[in-house]
Amino acid sequence: MSEMTAAHKEKLMTDLKLVIADAEELMKLTAGEVGDKASEMRMRMQARMEQAKLDLAHLQETAVARAKDAGKAADHYVHDNPWTAIGIAAGVGVVLGMLISRR
């Protein structure tokens, strides 16, 4: 599973945001807890949350960069092959029209 679909990436980003928010809320709720283990756990959670935020930001940047590259490639293809692009669009329109008219 080397290639993730856009939907999988979007779900992963949403899930990571929720996990980070939940972890931050947990840290706020346990701020009054005393003890070496509690403070050590909060420090580890804080470090992991910061790393997760960095990973999430990197994932978002990568997704945006790939979307821009795909848009540029499509734009170049349409400019280099306008009649082919028009033919493909017309074909897709005909197929969609036939599918819609059957309902």
Steps between C-alpha positions, in 0.01 A plus 500: 500500500762750390252732333222642714192643340400859566205382708729290721738791548215736585363250755846455648545876536158534663572212737838645595342837576243332725765297682710811559199694630402213731853465632524873569168486685624202703815690591292798619278276711796326665706816556421489871632146541824487692773244500803415295320252278215742422735784408719264296193374315387856425845587365502192275148574378595861428803392300298246302224754432753749368645231273150403383425865420820524296418176317149622428629832365746312277225270375280798416784677318570186299133458409475864388819473295377184327161656425673804349725275290200302376320823409803630313538171313133506398532862390806422288329198344192704407715776351711250304203289385191722491300290253570179687390665825181628335430151361551338839277758671230452237519122538471521876207739459320261266553205735380700801200624304407144406535383858291786635227456239456133598385592849 
